[in-house]
Amino acid sequence: MADIVAVAKQFTDYYYSTFDSDRSNLGALYRASSMLTFEGQPFQGSNNILEKLVALPFTQVQHKVTTIDAQPSSPTSASIIVSVTGLLLVDDSPNPLNFSQVFQLIPESGTYYVFNDIFRLNYG
């Protein structure tokens, strides 16, 4: 399990630092079969996913991860499911937004790509 947790931590560190600095560079993490559900809206394929992420209506963003949980997601492959919660600081807003995000990571050529990505803001 330690390896899975380390992979999840390394992935989320890379994902959120890339998202926060230049989200147009996230395309390499997705494939044509990848799926993003963003606030209930589905997007399939790396091009459609990247188009959605780049079009989000803010210029500055900072993710502050609070929790990361990871588990194997298949008994026959090294795929991993990663659940993340945290705070999202957008533009100059002093009020952070709570978010949750789930990734299913699939092994490919010694690395992982995002097969499933589910993002939700948590209001409460």
N, CA, C and O atoms as a Tinker XYZ file with bonds, in Angstrom:
   496  protein
     1  N      0.811000   -1.201000    0.000000    73     2
     2  CA     0.000000    0.000000    0.000000    64     1     3
     3  C      0.853000    1.264000    0.000000    63     2     4     5
     4  O      0.431000    2.297000   -0.520000    81     3
     5  N      2.039000    1.190000    0.574000    73     3     6
     6  CA     2.886000    2.383000    0.630000    64     5     7
     7  C      3.212000    2.887000   -0.769000    63     6     8     9
     8  O      3.252000    4.096000   -0.996000    81     7
     9  N      3.446000    1.974000   -1.711000    73     7    10
    10  CA     3.745000    2.385000   -3.080000    64     9    11
    11  C      2.553000    3.106000   -3.702000    63    10    12    13
    12  O      2.728000    4.103000   -4.403000    81    11
    13  N      1.348000    2.609000   -3.451000    73    11    14
    14  CA     0.141000    3.238000   -3.992000    64    13    15
    15  C     -0.013000    4.648000   -3.433000    63    14    16    17
    16  O     -0.315000    5.581000   -4.177000    81    15
    17  N      0.192000    4.807000   -2.139000    73    15    18
    18  CA     0.082000    6.118000   -1.515000    64    17    19
    19  C      1.143000    7.062000   -2.078000    63    18    20    21
    20  O      0.863000    8.234000   -2.332000    81    19
    21  N      2.353000    6.555000   -2.272000    73    19    22
    22  CA     3.428000    7.385000   -2.834000    64    21    23
    23  C      3.097000    7.810000   -4.265000    63    22    24    25
    24  O      3.316000    8.964000   -4.632000    81    23
    25  N      2.578000    6.897000   -5.066000    73    23    26
    26  CA     2.182000    7.231000   -6.444000    64    25    27
    27  C      1.072000    8.274000   -6.419000    63    26    28    29
    28  O      1.119000    9.242000   -7.177000    81    27
    29  N      0.078000    8.090000   -5.560000    73    27    30
    30  CA    -1.037000    9.039000   -5.463000    64    29    31
    31  C     -0.539000   10.421000   -5.068000    63    30    32    33
    32  O     -0.971000   11.423000   -5.638000    81    31
    33  N      0.359000   10.481000   -4.105000    73    31    34
    34  CA     0.904000   11.764000   -3.651000    64    33    35
    35  C      1.709000   12.427000   -4.764000    63    34    36    37
    36  O      1.563000   13.624000   -5.012000    81    35
    37  N      2.546000   11.660000   -5.426000    73    35    38
    38  CA     3.356000   12.211000   -6.517000    64    37    39
    39  C      2.456000   12.714000   -7.653000    63    38    40    41
    40  O      2.682000   13.789000   -8.208000    81    39
    41  N      1.439000   11.923000   -7.985000    73    39    42
    42  CA     0.523000   12.328000   -9.047000    64    41    43
    43  C     -0.204000   13.621000   -8.673000    63    42    44    45
    44  O     -0.230000   14.564000   -9.464000    81    43
    45  N     -0.793000   13.673000   -7.480000    73    43    46
    46  CA    -1.577000   14.853000   -7.111000    64    45    47
    47  C     -0.689000   16.096000   -6.984000    63    46    48    49
    48  O     -1.111000   17.193000   -7.351000    81    47
    49  N      0.522000   15.939000   -6.473000    73    47    50
    50  CA     1.450000   17.082000   -6.424000    64    49    51
    51  C      1.680000   17.628000   -7.833000    63    50    52    53
    52  O      1.613000   18.837000   -8.059000    81    51
    53  N      1.952000   16.726000   -8.774000    73    51    54
    54  CA     2.200000   17.147000  -10.155000    64    53    55
    55  C      0.939000   17.744000  -10.777000    63    54    56    57
    56  O      0.995000   18.811000  -11.388000    81    55
    57  N     -0.191000   17.065000  -10.626000    73    55    58
    58  CA    -1.439000   17.515000  -11.243000    64    57    59
    59  C     -1.807000   18.922000  -10.779000    63    58    60    61
    60  O     -2.064000   19.799000  -11.603000    81    59
    61  N     -1.834000   19.141000   -9.480000    73    59    62
    62  CA    -2.290000   20.434000   -8.970000    64    61    63
    63  C     -1.266000   21.545000   -9.191000    63    62    64    65
    64  O     -1.659000   22.689000   -9.420000    81    63
    65  N      0.017000   21.252000   -9.129000    73    63    66
    66  CA     1.000000   22.302000   -9.422000    64    65    67
    67  C      0.931000   22.687000  -10.897000    63    66    68    69
    68  O      1.072000   23.862000  -11.235000    81    67
    69  N      0.715000   21.707000  -11.779000    73    67    70
    70  CA     0.562000   22.012000  -13.205000    64    69    71
    71  C     -0.736000   22.758000  -13.457000    63    70    72    73
    72  O     -0.749000   23.733000  -14.207000    81    71
    73  N     -1.830000   22.318000  -12.844000    73    71    74
    74  CA    -3.120000   22.995000  -12.999000    64    73    75
    75  C     -2.995000   24.458000  -12.560000    63    74    76    77
    76  O     -3.473000   25.360000  -13.247000    81    75
    77  N     -2.354000   24.684000  -11.423000    73    75    78
    78  CA    -2.266000   26.025000  -10.867000    64    77    79
    79  C     -1.346000   26.949000  -11.663000    63    78    80    81
    80  O     -1.558000   28.162000  -11.681000    81    79
    81  N     -0.334000   26.398000  -12.317000    73    79    82
    82  CA     0.606000   27.239000  -13.060000    64    81    83
    83  C      0.211000   27.405000  -14.525000    63    82    84    85
    84  O      0.280000   28.514000  -15.056000    81    83
    85  N     -0.201000   26.323000  -15.187000    73    83    86
    86  CA    -0.605000   26.399000  -16.599000    64    85    87
    87  C     -1.387000   25.143000  -16.956000    63    86    88    89
    88  O     -0.810000   24.153000  -17.404000    81    87
    89  N     -2.701000   25.185000  -16.756000    73    87    90
    90  CA    -3.519000   23.986000  -16.934000    64    89    91
    91  C     -3.550000   23.479000  -18.370000    63    90    92    93
    92  O     -4.002000   22.360000  -18.613000    81    91
    93  N     -3.079000   24.277000  -19.328000    73    91    94
    94  CA    -3.006000   23.785000  -20.707000    64    93    95
    95  C     -1.982000   22.660000  -20.846000    63    94    96    97
    96  O     -1.973000   21.959000  -21.858000    81    95
    97  N     -1.130000   22.482000  -19.855000    73    95    98
    98  CA    -0.129000   21.412000  -19.883000    64    97    99
    99  C     -0.636000   20.087000  -19.308000    63    98   100   101
   100  O      0.133000   19.132000  -19.203000    81    99
   101  N     -1.909000   20.013000  -18.936000    73    99   102
   102  CA    -2.449000   18.781000  -18.362000    64   101   103
   103  C     -2.859000   17.752000  -19.414000    63   102   104   105
   104  O     -3.140000   16.607000  -19.060000    81   103
   105  N     -2.903000   18.113000  -20.672000    73   103   106
   106  CA    -3.381000   17.225000  -21.729000    64   105   107
   107  C     -2.667000   15.889000  -21.788000    63   106   108   109
   108  O     -3.286000   14.874000  -22.108000    81   107
   109  N     -1.384000   15.868000  -21.486000    73   107   110
   110  CA    -0.608000   14.622000  -21.569000    64   109   111
   111  C     -1.052000   13.592000  -20.533000    63   110   112   113
   112  O     -0.715000   12.415000  -20.660000    81   111
   113  N     -1.793000   14.004000  -19.523000    73   111   114
   114  CA    -2.249000   13.074000  -18.491000    64   113   115
   115  C     -3.504000   12.305000  -18.893000    63   114   116   117
   116  O     -3.884000   11.344000  -18.224000    81   115
   117  N     -4.150000   12.722000  -19.983000    73   115   118
   118  CA    -5.408000   12.117000  -20.423000    64   117   119
   119  C     -5.220000   11.426000  -21.769000    63   118   120   121
   120  O     -4.265000   11.703000  -22.495000    81   119
   121  N     -6.142000   10.524000  -22.091000    73   119   122
   122  CA    -6.137000    9.800000  -23.366000    64   121   123
   123  C     -7.492000    9.989000  -24.055000    63   122   124   125
   124  O     -8.401000   10.590000  -23.483000    81   123
   125  N     -7.625000    9.483000  -25.267000    73   123   126
   126  CA    -8.885000    9.598000  -26.018000    64   125   127
   127  C    -10.038000    8.925000  -25.283000    63   126   128   129
   128  O    -11.189000    9.333000  -25.434000    81   127
   129  N     -9.743000    7.904000  -24.495000    73   127   130
   130  CA   -10.782000    7.183000  -23.754000    64   129   131
   131  C    -11.055000    7.775000  -22.367000    63   130   132   133
   132  O    -11.969000    7.325000  -21.676000    81   131
   133  N    -10.279000    8.771000  -21.956000    73   131   134
   134  CA   -10.434000    9.364000  -20.631000    64   133   135
   135  C    -11.756000   10.110000  -20.515000    63   134   136   137
   136  O    -12.298000   10.606000  -21.503000    81   135
   137  N    -12.266000   10.178000  -19.277000    73   135   138
   138  CA   -13.535000   10.858000  -19.022000    64   137   139
   139  C    -13.383000   11.780000  -17.824000    63   138   140   141
   140  O    -12.828000   11.401000  -16.793000    81   139
   141  N    -13.890000   13.003000  -17.981000    73   139   142
   142  CA   -13.973000   13.969000  -16.892000    64   141   143
   143  C    -15.444000   14.277000  -16.648000    63   142   144   145
   144  O    -16.186000   14.553000  -17.590000    81   143
   145  N    -15.864000   14.230000  -15.398000    73   143   146
   146  CA   -17.171000   14.759000  -15.011000    64   145   147
   147  C    -16.878000   15.943000  -14.121000    63   146   148   149
   148  O    -16.380000   15.790000  -13.006000    81   147
   149  N    -17.190000   17.130000  -14.623000    73   147   150
   150  CA   -16.900000   18.378000  -13.916000    64   149   151
   151  C    -18.215000   19.017000  -13.504000    63   150   152   153
   152  O    -18.964000   19.516000  -14.343000    81   151
   153  N    -18.493000   18.997000  -12.196000    73   151   154
   154  CA   -19.752000   19.548000  -11.690000    64   153   155
   155  C    -20.957000   18.957000  -12.423000    63   154   156   157
   156  O    -21.905000   19.673000  -12.745000    81   155
   157  N    -20.915000   17.650000  -12.685000    73   155   158
   158  CA   -22.027000   16.949000  -13.314000    64   157   159
   159  C    -22.017000   16.951000  -14.834000    63   158   160   161
   160  O    -22.845000   16.283000  -15.452000    81   159
   161  N    -21.102000   17.684000  -15.450000    73   159   162
   162  CA   -21.011000   17.736000  -16.912000    64   161   163
   163  C    -19.947000   16.761000  -17.400000    63   162   164   165
   164  O    -18.798000   16.843000  -16.966000    81   163
   165  N    -20.305000   15.834000  -18.298000    73   163   166
   166  CA   -19.317000   14.866000  -18.789000    64   165   167
   167  C    -18.547000   15.383000  -20.007000    63   166   168   169
   168  O    -19.089000   16.069000  -20.873000    81   167
   169  N    -17.268000   15.028000  -20.034000    73   167   170
   170  CA   -16.386000   15.340000  -21.163000    64   169   171
   171  C    -15.544000   14.100000  -21.424000    63   170   172   173
   172  O    -15.004000   13.510000  -20.488000    81   171
   173  N    -15.424000   13.697000  -22.691000    73   171   174
   174  CA   -14.620000   12.522000  -23.007000    64   173   175
   175  C    -13.536000   12.882000  -24.006000    63   174   176   177
   176  O    -13.756000   13.654000  -24.940000    81   175
   177  N    -12.370000   12.312000  -23.790000    73   175   178
   178  CA   -11.232000   12.518000  -24.667000    64   177   179
   179  C    -10.346000   13.652000  -24.198000    63   178   180   181
   180  O    -10.829000   14.651000  -23.664000    81   179
   181  N     -9.048000   13.495000  -24.400000    73   179   182
   182  CA    -8.086000   14.476000  -23.890000    64   181   183
   183  C     -8.338000   15.872000  -24.444000    63   182   184   185
   184  O     -8.197000   16.850000  -23.710000    81   183
   185  N     -8.703000   15.994000  -25.710000    73   183   186
   186  CA    -8.940000   17.318000  -26.283000    64   185   187
   187  C    -10.129000   18.009000  -25.633000    63   186   188   189
   188  O    -10.042000   19.187000  -25.286000    81   187
   189  N    -11.240000   17.295000  -25.464000    73   187   190
   190  CA   -12.428000   17.883000  -24.841000    64   189   191
   191  C    -12.186000   18.223000  -23.369000    63   190   192   193
   192  O    -12.656000   19.248000  -22.874000    81   191
   193  N    -11.456000   17.360000  -22.684000    73   191   194
   194  CA   -11.144000   17.603000  -21.274000    64   193   195
   195  C    -10.267000   18.837000  -21.139000    63   194   196   197
   196  O    -10.534000   19.705000  -20.308000    81   195
   197  N     -9.232000   18.916000  -21.948000    73   195   198
   198  CA    -8.328000   20.061000  -21.885000    64   197   199
   199  C     -9.058000   21.352000  -22.249000    63   198   200   201
   200  O     -8.837000   22.391000  -21.628000    81   199
   201  N     -9.913000   21.283000  -23.244000    73   199   202
   202  CA   -10.710000   22.456000  -23.630000    64   201   203
   203  C    -11.547000   22.956000  -22.453000    63   202   204   205
   204  O    -11.626000   24.161000  -22.219000    81   203
   205  N    -12.164000   22.048000  -21.720000    73   203   206
   206  CA   -12.963000   22.419000  -20.551000    64   205   207
   207  C    -12.089000   23.050000  -19.471000    63   206   208   209
   208  O    -12.431000   24.104000  -18.935000    81   207
   209  N    -10.977000   22.420000  -19.152000    73   207   210
   210  CA   -10.122000   22.917000  -18.082000    64   209   211
   211  C     -9.548000   24.295000  -18.401000    63   210   212   213
   212  O     -9.480000   25.160000  -17.528000    81   211
   213  N     -9.140000   24.495000  -19.637000    73   211   214
   214  CA    -8.560000   25.780000  -20.039000    64   213   215
   215  C     -9.620000   26.880000  -20.048000    63   214   216   217
   216  O     -9.304000   28.043000  -19.798000    81   215
   217  N    -10.874000   26.525000  -20.332000    73   215   218
   218  CA   -11.957000   27.511000  -20.426000    64   217   219
   219  C    -12.563000   27.889000  -19.072000    63   218   220   221
   220  O    -13.466000   28.725000  -19.027000    81   219
   221  N    -12.100000   27.307000  -17.987000    73   219   222
   222  CA   -12.656000   27.652000  -16.676000    64   221   223
   223  C    -12.488000   29.155000  -16.427000    63   222   224   225
   224  O    -11.455000   29.732000  -16.767000    81   223
   225  N    -13.508000   29.787000  -15.833000    73   223   226
   226  CA   -13.575000   31.249000  -15.792000    64   225   227
   227  C    -12.762000   31.922000  -14.680000    63   226   228   229
   228  O    -13.295000   32.732000  -13.921000    81   227
   229  N    -11.491000   31.590000  -14.589000    73   227   230
   230  CA   -10.619000   32.276000  -13.645000    64   229   231
   231  C     -9.224000   32.310000  -14.229000    63   230   232   233
   232  O     -8.862000   31.482000  -15.065000    81   231
   233  N     -8.440000   33.288000  -13.772000    73   231   234
   234  CA    -7.077000   33.404000  -14.281000    64   233   235
   235  C     -6.050000   32.872000  -13.301000    63   234   236   237
   236  O     -5.019000   32.334000  -13.704000    81   235
   237  N     -6.335000   33.024000  -11.995000    73   235   238
   238  CA    -5.424000   32.510000  -10.977000    64   237   239
   239  C     -6.158000   31.470000  -10.139000    63   238   240   241
   240  O     -7.327000   31.645000   -9.796000    81   239
   241  N     -5.460000   30.390000   -9.815000    73   239   242
   242  CA    -6.051000   29.347000   -8.987000    64   241   243
   243  C     -4.951000   28.698000   -8.154000    63   242   244   245
   244  O     -3.809000   28.558000   -8.593000    81   243
   245  N     -5.328000   28.310000   -6.950000    73   243   246
   246  CA    -4.404000   27.576000   -6.087000    64   245   247
   247  C     -5.180000   26.489000   -5.359000    63   246   248   249
   248  O     -6.152000   26.761000   -4.654000    81   247
   249  N     -4.730000   25.249000   -5.544000    73   247   250
   250  CA    -5.308000   24.114000   -4.828000    64   249   251
   251  C     -4.513000   23.887000   -3.546000    63   250   252   253
   252  O     -3.283000   23.842000   -3.564000    81   251
   253  N     -5.224000   23.745000   -2.442000    73   251   254
   254  CA    -4.596000   23.365000   -1.177000    64   253   255
   255  C     -5.193000   22.022000   -0.776000    63   254   256   257
   256  O     -6.321000   21.951000   -0.287000    81   255
   257  N     -4.436000   20.974000   -0.985000    73   255   258
   258  CA    -4.912000   19.620000   -0.723000    64   257   259
   259  C     -4.950000   19.381000    0.784000    63   258   260   261
   260  O     -3.989000   19.661000    1.502000    81   259
   261  N     -6.086000   18.855000    1.243000    73   259   262
   262  CA    -6.269000   18.530000    2.658000    64   261   263
   263  C     -6.069000   17.037000    2.908000    63   262   264   265
   264  O     -5.376000   16.644000    3.846000    81   263
   265  N     -6.692000   16.197000    2.048000    73   263   266
   266  CA    -6.554000   14.746000    2.205000    64   265   267
   267  C     -6.323000   14.082000    0.856000    63   266   268   269
   268  O     -6.792000   14.549000   -0.181000    81   267
   269  N     -5.596000   12.994000    0.904000    73   267   270
   270  CA    -5.405000   12.116000   -0.258000    64   269   271
   271  C     -5.584000   10.692000    0.244000    63   270   272   273
   272  O     -4.898000   10.264000    1.172000    81   271
   273  N     -6.506000    9.962000   -0.372000    73   271   274
   274  CA    -6.679000    8.545000   -0.073000    64   273   275
   275  C     -6.517000    7.771000   -1.375000    63   274   276   277
   276  O     -6.953000    8.228000   -2.432000    81   275
   277  N     -5.896000    6.608000   -1.299000    73   275   278
   278  CA    -5.664000    5.817000   -2.509000    64   277   279
   279  C     -5.860000    4.341000   -2.219000    63   278   280   281
   280  O     -5.556000    3.852000   -1.130000    81   279
   281  N     -6.379000    3.640000   -3.227000    73   279   282
   282  CA    -6.580000    2.197000   -3.154000    64   281   283
   283  C     -6.315000    1.600000   -4.528000    63   282   284   285
   284  O     -6.455000    2.285000   -5.541000    81   283
   285  N     -5.934000    0.324000   -4.568000    73   283   286
   286  CA    -5.885000   -0.360000   -5.857000    64   285   287
   287  C     -7.308000   -0.440000   -6.407000    63   286   288   289
   288  O     -8.251000   -0.647000   -5.644000    81   287
   289  N     -7.474000   -0.280000   -7.722000    73   287   290
   290  CA    -8.828000   -0.293000   -8.281000    64   289   291
   291  C     -9.097000   -1.511000   -9.158000    63   290   292   293
   292  O    -10.155000   -1.611000   -9.778000    81   291
   293  N     -8.147000   -2.429000   -9.210000    73   291   294
   294  CA    -8.354000   -3.648000   -9.982000    64   293   295
   295  C     -7.499000   -4.766000   -9.398000    63   294   296   297
   296  O     -6.350000   -4.541000   -9.018000    81   295
   297  N     -8.063000   -5.976000   -9.327000    73   295   298
   298  CA    -7.242000   -7.099000   -8.847000    64   297   299
   299  C     -6.272000   -7.620000   -9.910000    63   298   300   301
   300  O     -5.387000   -8.416000   -9.598000    81   299
   301  N     -6.429000   -7.182000  -11.158000    73   299   302
   302  CA    -5.616000   -7.729000  -12.245000    64   301   303
   303  C     -4.636000   -6.739000  -12.862000    63   302   304   305
   304  O     -3.792000   -7.138000  -13.665000    81   303
   305  N     -4.728000   -5.454000  -12.507000    73   303   306
   306  CA    -3.756000   -4.490000  -13.020000    64   305   307
   307  C     -3.363000   -3.548000  -11.893000    63   306   308   309
   308  O     -3.952000   -3.576000  -10.812000    81   307
   309  N     -2.373000   -2.725000  -12.151000    73   307   310
   310  CA    -1.858000   -1.823000  -11.117000    64   309   311
   311  C     -2.584000   -0.482000  -11.119000    63   310   312   313
   312  O     -2.002000    0.534000  -10.738000    81   311
   313  N     -3.844000   -0.465000  -11.542000    73   311   314
   314  CA    -4.597000    0.790000  -11.555000    64   313   315
   315  C     -4.905000    1.234000  -10.121000    63   314   316   317
   316  O     -4.991000    0.421000   -9.200000    81   315
   317  N     -5.069000    2.547000   -9.968000    73   315   318
   318  CA    -5.230000    3.145000   -8.638000    64   317   319
   319  C     -6.399000    4.118000   -8.671000    63   318   320   321
   320  O     -6.573000    4.857000   -9.640000    81   319
   321  N     -7.195000    4.116000   -7.615000    73   319   322
   322  CA    -8.214000    5.146000   -7.447000    64   321   323
   323  C     -7.718000    6.095000   -6.355000    63   322   324   325
   324  O     -7.269000    5.666000   -5.292000    81   323
   325  N     -7.811000    7.396000   -6.646000    73   323   326
   326  CA    -7.295000    8.421000   -5.742000    64   325   327
   327  C     -8.423000    9.401000   -5.434000    63   326   328   329
   328  O     -9.047000    9.951000   -6.341000    81   327
   329  N     -8.674000    9.609000   -4.151000    73   327   330
   330  CA    -9.685000   10.566000   -3.705000    64   329   331
   331  C     -8.980000   11.732000   -3.017000    63   330   332   333
   332  O     -8.145000   11.535000   -2.134000    81   331
   333  N     -9.331000   12.952000   -3.437000    73   331   334
   334  CA    -8.671000   14.156000   -2.933000    64   333   335
   335  C     -9.732000   15.124000   -2.414000    63   334   336   337
   336  O    -10.772000   15.304000   -3.047000    81   335
   337  N     -9.475000   15.738000   -1.280000    73   335   338
   338  CA   -10.291000   16.857000   -0.813000    64   337   339
   339  C     -9.365000   18.022000   -0.525000    63   338   340   341
   340  O     -8.179000   17.844000   -0.246000    81   339
   341  N     -9.930000   19.221000   -0.598000    73   339   342
   342  CA    -9.095000   20.379000   -0.317000    64   341   343
   343  C     -9.826000   21.684000   -0.494000    63   342   344   345
   344  O    -11.053000   21.734000   -0.586000    81   343
   345  N     -9.039000   22.741000   -0.540000    73   343   346
   346  CA    -9.535000   24.098000   -0.713000    64   345   347
   347  C     -9.044000   24.647000   -2.039000    63   346   348   349
   348  O     -7.933000   24.353000   -2.481000    81   347
   349  N     -9.886000   25.446000   -2.659000    73   347   350
   350  CA    -9.591000   26.050000   -3.958000    64   349   351
   351  C     -9.659000   27.559000   -3.787000    63   350   352   353
   352  O    -10.705000   28.106000   -3.436000    81   351
   353  N     -8.540000   28.228000   -4.038000    73   351   354
   354  CA    -8.496000   29.691000   -3.987000    64   353   355
   355  C     -8.490000   30.200000   -5.420000    63   354   356   357
   356  O     -7.602000   29.862000   -6.203000    81   355
   357  N     -9.489000   31.016000   -5.763000    73   355   358
   358  CA    -9.665000   31.457000   -7.142000    64   357   359
   359  C     -9.523000   32.969000   -7.227000    63   358   360   361
   360  O    -10.142000   33.714000   -6.467000    81   359
   361  N     -8.685000   33.408000   -8.180000    73   359   362
   362  CA    -8.424000   34.830000   -8.425000    64   361   363
   363  C     -8.148000   35.540000   -7.097000    63   362   364   365
   364  O     -7.334000   35.059000   -6.309000    81   363
   365  N     -8.792000   36.646000   -6.838000    73   363   366
   366  CA    -8.501000   37.409000   -5.617000    64   365   367
   367  C     -9.529000   37.172000   -4.509000    63   366   368   369
   368  O     -9.585000   37.938000   -3.548000    81   367
   369  N    -10.328000   36.136000   -4.632000    73   367   370
   370  CA   -11.355000   35.864000   -3.629000    64   369   371
   371  C    -10.710000   35.461000   -2.308000    63   370   372   373
   372  O     -9.846000   34.584000   -2.278000    81   371
   373  N    -11.129000   36.104000   -1.207000    73   371   374
   374  CA   -10.580000   35.728000    0.099000    64   373   375
   375  C    -11.234000   34.461000    0.664000    63   374   376   377
   376  O    -10.772000   33.913000    1.666000    81   375
   377  N    -12.306000   34.002000    0.021000    73   375   378
   378  CA   -13.041000   32.847000    0.523000    64   377   379
   379  C    -12.712000   31.589000   -0.272000    63   378   380   381
   380  O    -13.096000   31.478000   -1.436000    81   379
   381  N    -12.010000   30.647000    0.335000    73   379   382
   382  CA   -11.701000   29.408000   -0.377000    64   381   383
   383  C    -12.959000   28.558000   -0.575000    63   382   384   385
   384  O    -13.891000   28.604000    0.227000    81   383
   385  N    -12.962000   27.792000   -1.650000    73   383   386
   386  CA   -14.048000   26.854000   -1.954000    64   385   387
   387  C    -13.576000   25.448000   -1.599000    63   386   388   389
   388  O    -12.435000   25.086000   -1.886000    81   387
   389  N    -14.446000   24.653000   -0.976000    73   387   390
   390  CA   -14.125000   23.253000   -0.709000    64   389   391
   391  C    -14.336000   22.448000   -1.992000    63   390   392   393
   392  O    -15.314000   22.657000   -2.710000    81   391
   393  N    -13.419000   21.534000   -2.273000    73   391   394
   394  CA   -13.590000   20.678000   -3.446000    64   393   395
   395  C    -13.262000   19.234000   -3.103000    63   394   396   397
   396  O    -12.561000   18.940000   -2.135000    81   395
   397  N    -13.797000   18.344000   -3.934000    73   395   398
   398  CA   -13.400000   16.941000   -3.887000    64   397   399
   399  C    -13.160000   16.497000   -5.320000    63   398   400   401
   400  O    -13.827000   16.955000   -6.247000    81   399
   401  N    -12.207000   15.608000   -5.486000    73   399   402
   402  CA   -11.868000   15.111000   -6.823000    64   401   403
   403  C    -11.412000   13.664000   -6.697000    63   402   404   405
   404  O    -10.682000   13.300000   -5.775000    81   403
   405  N    -11.857000   12.853000   -7.643000    73   403   406
   406  CA   -11.491000   11.437000   -7.675000    64   405   407
   407  C    -10.861000   11.140000   -9.024000    63   406   408   409
   408  O    -11.399000   11.518000  -10.065000    81   407
   409  N     -9.720000   10.464000   -9.006000    73   407   410
   410  CA    -9.023000   10.048000  -10.222000    64   409   411
   411  C     -8.904000    8.533000  -10.239000    63   410   412   413
   412  O     -8.652000    7.916000   -9.204000    81   411
   413  N     -9.084000    7.930000  -11.405000    73   411   414
   414  CA    -8.670000    6.547000  -11.597000    64   413   415
   415  C     -7.462000    6.597000  -12.512000    63   414   416   417
   416  O     -7.545000    7.067000  -13.647000    81   415
   417  N     -6.350000    6.112000  -12.013000    73   415   418
   418  CA    -5.086000    6.125000  -12.742000    64   417   419
   419  C     -4.813000    4.741000  -13.301000    63   418   420   421
   420  O     -4.914000    3.739000  -12.594000    81   419
   421  N     -4.465000    4.699000  -14.579000    73   419   422
   422  CA    -4.201000    3.442000  -15.281000    64   421   423
   423  C     -2.718000    3.395000  -15.661000    63   422   424   425
   424  O     -2.192000    4.364000  -16.208000    81   423
   425  N     -2.038000    2.277000  -15.375000    73   423   426
   426  CA    -0.624000    2.192000  -15.736000    64   425   427
   427  C     -0.428000    2.110000  -17.246000    63   426   428   429
   428  O     -1.204000    1.478000  -17.963000    81   427
   429  N      0.631000    2.768000  -17.705000    73   427   430
   430  CA     0.966000    2.756000  -19.134000    64   429   431
   431  C      2.445000    3.088000  -19.291000    63   430   432   433
   432  O      2.879000    4.187000  -18.946000    81   431
   433  N      3.206000    2.155000  -19.802000    73   431   434
   434  CA     4.626000    2.366000  -20.119000    64   433   435
   435  C      5.418000    2.955000  -18.948000    63   434   436   437
   436  O      6.180000    3.905000  -19.127000    81   435
   437  N      5.238000    2.398000  -17.766000    73   435   438
   438  CA     6.018000    2.826000  -16.611000    64   437   439
   439  C      5.500000    4.079000  -15.918000    63   438   440   441
   440  O      6.120000    4.568000  -14.974000    81   439
   441  N      4.367000    4.601000  -16.381000    73   439   442
   442  CA     3.771000    5.771000  -15.743000    64   441   443
   443  C      2.260000    5.548000  -15.644000    63   442   444   445
   444  O      1.793000    4.425000  -15.830000    81   443
   445  N      1.511000    6.572000  -15.360000    73   443   446
   446  CA     0.055000    6.448000  -15.246000    64   445   447
   447  C     -0.621000    7.542000  -16.056000    63   446   448   449
   448  O     -0.066000    8.627000  -16.233000    81   447
   449  N     -1.814000    7.256000  -16.545000    73   447   450
   450  CA    -2.650000    8.294000  -17.132000    64   449   451
   451  C     -4.000000    8.296000  -16.426000    63   450   452   453
   452  O     -4.364000    7.322000  -15.766000    81   451
   453  N     -4.745000    9.401000  -16.569000    73   451   454
   454  CA    -6.046000    9.555000  -15.928000    64   453   455
   455  C     -7.109000    8.960000  -16.841000    63   454   456   457
   456  O     -7.345000    9.460000  -17.941000    81   455
   457  N     -7.743000    7.899000  -16.381000    73   455   458
   458  CA    -8.851000    7.299000  -17.126000    64   457   459
   459  C    -10.174000    7.951000  -16.722000    63   458   460   461
   460  O    -11.003000    8.272000  -17.574000    81   459
   461  N    -10.363000    8.144000  -15.404000    73   459   462
   462  CA   -11.561000    8.809000  -14.896000    64   461   463
   463  C    -11.149000    9.959000  -13.990000    63   462   464   465
   464  O    -10.179000    9.861000  -13.239000    81   463
   465  N    -11.903000   11.052000  -14.072000    73   463   466
   466  CA   -11.660000   12.242000  -13.263000    64   465   467
   467  C    -13.029000   12.836000  -12.922000    63   466   468   469
   468  O    -13.783000   13.216000  -13.817000    81   467
   469  N    -13.343000   12.915000  -11.636000    73   467   470
   470  CA   -14.625000   13.457000  -11.195000    64   469   471
   471  C    -14.332000   14.604000  -10.233000    63   470   472   473
   472  O    -13.661000   14.425000   -9.216000    81   471
   473  N    -14.851000   15.795000  -10.576000    73   471   474
   474  CA   -14.593000   16.993000   -9.768000    64   473   475
   475  C    -15.914000   17.595000   -9.292000    63   474   476   477
   476  O    -16.869000   17.715000  -10.060000    81   475
   477  N    -15.951000   17.973000   -8.009000    73   475   478
   478  CA   -17.113000   18.649000   -7.437000    64   477   479
   479  C    -16.665000   19.702000   -6.435000    63   478   480   481
   480  O    -15.754000   19.482000   -5.636000    81   479
   481  N    -17.334000   20.865000   -6.498000    73   479   482
   482  CA   -17.243000   21.822000   -5.408000    64   481   483
   483  C    -18.195000   21.348000   -4.332000    63   482   484   485
   484  O    -19.273000   20.839000   -4.637000    81   483
   485  N    -17.811000   21.507000   -3.077000    73   483   486
   486  CA   -18.631000   21.047000   -1.953000    64   485   487
   487  C    -19.179000   22.253000   -1.216000    63   486   488   489
   488  O    -18.447000   22.975000   -0.538000    81   487
   489  N    -20.466000   22.455000   -1.359000    73   487   490
   490  CA   -21.125000   23.576000   -0.678000    64   489   491
   491  C    -21.774000   23.060000    0.588000    63   490   492   493
   492  O    -22.290000   21.942000    0.609000    81   491
   493  N    -21.756000   23.850000    1.633000    73   491   494
   494  CA   -22.394000   23.357000    2.837000    64   493   495
   495  C    -22.484000   24.358000    3.849000    63   494   496
   496  O    -23.002000   24.094000    4.934000    81   495
